[in-house]
Amino acid sequence: MIDKDFLALLVCPSTKTPLREATAAELAAVNQRIQRGDAKNRGGAVVATPWAAALATTDGKSLYPIQDDIPILLSSEAILAN
């Protein structure tokens, strides 16, 4: 999905830790939360649209959406993993 060389350059804007593609399980878990209506991003907004793809911090604590093949690396857009 994302070019490996490009992905190697990306870091979490908050913690500066490297990012990786989210696993299918991580993506399914965040989409379940979105469908239940209890997924809020760091900015406090309810996330209503399911994600087709995401990037995760290496520790899996934060997930960032990928929209139209563009990683949205704004701290306020991240969803914290449970």
Secondary structure as UniProt FT lines:
FT   HELIX           4..7
FT   TURN            8..9
FT   TURN            13..15
FT   STRAND          18..21
FT   HELIX           24..36
FT   TURN            42..43
FT   STRAND          53..57
FT   TURN            58..59
FT   STRAND          62..67
FT   TURN            68..69
FT   STRAND          70..71
FT   HELIX           75..77
FT   STRAND          79..80
//
